[in-house]
């Protein structure tokens, strides 16, 4: 499953995170809107990974026991709705 979103990203030394209100207020020079490619891969036996790649940043991932958990986190963090996946 794949999706692409635009999100506010704070770059850090050697990494990144989704920007929060504190980042916007205290570190605006490190916050920018970036396109983020999202991929969910895996299987019921080994679990699922939400792979996140903001434009110009390193790839990061998070592991989940179920695909529903991965989808839920993508929706919570990035606002990706079920119909946004291809």
C-alpha positions in Angstrom: 0.0 0.0 0.0 1.3 3.5 -0.9 0.3 7.1 -0.3 1.8 10.5 -0.6 1.0 13.4 1.7 2.4 16.9 2.4 3.4 17.4 6.1 5.2 19.9 8.2 8.6 18.3 9.0 11.3 19.4 11.4 14.8 18.5 10.3 17.2 17.5 13.1 20.9 16.7 13.1 20.9 13.5 11.0 17.2 13.0 11.0 13.7 14.4 11.1 10.3 14.3 12.8 6.8 15.5 12.2 6.7 19.1 13.5 4.6 20.0 16.5 3.5 23.3 17.8 6.7 23.7 19.9 8.8 23.2 16.8 6.9 25.8 14.8 7.3 28.3 17.7 10.9 27.6 18.7 12.6 26.3 15.6 10.8 27.8 12.6 14.0 27.7 10.6 14.1 23.9 10.8 10.4 23.4 9.9 9.2 23.1 6.3 6.4 21.6 4.3 7.6 18.4 2.5 6.1 15.7 0.5 6.2 12.4 2.4 6.0 9.1 0.6 4.3 6.4 2.8 4.4 2.7 2.3 2.9 -0.1 4.4 4.6 -3.5 3.8 4.6 -6.7 5.7 2.4 -9.7 6.5 0.3 -11.1 9.4 3.2 -13.4 10.6 6.0 -10.8 10.8 3.9 -7.7 11.3 3.8 -4.5 9.3 6.1 -1.5 8.7 4.9 2.0 8.0 7.8 3.3 5.9 8.0 7.2 5.8 10.3 9.1 3.4 10.0 12.9 3.5 11.5 14.6 0.4 15.2 15.3 1.0 15.3 13.3 4.3 16.3 9.8 5.3 13.7 7.0 5.4 12.2 6.0 8.8 9.8 3.2 9.7 7.6 2.0 12.5 6.5 -1.6 13.2 3.0 -2.7 14.0 1.4 -6.0 14.7 -1.5 -5.4 12.3 -2.1 -3.5 9.1 -5.0 -1.8 10.9 -2.6 -0.4 13.5 -0.3 0.9 10.8 -3.2 2.5 8.9 -4.5 4.1 12.1 -1.1 5.6 13.0 -0.7 7.0 9.4 -4.1 8.6 9.8 -3.4 10.0 13.2 0.1 11.4 12.4 -0.3 12.3 8.7 -4.1 12.6 8.2 -4.1 9.8 5.6 -7.6 8.4 5.1 -8.3 4.8 4.0 -9.3 5.9 0.5 -5.9 7.8 0.1 -4.0 4.5 -0.1 -3.3 2.9 -3.5 
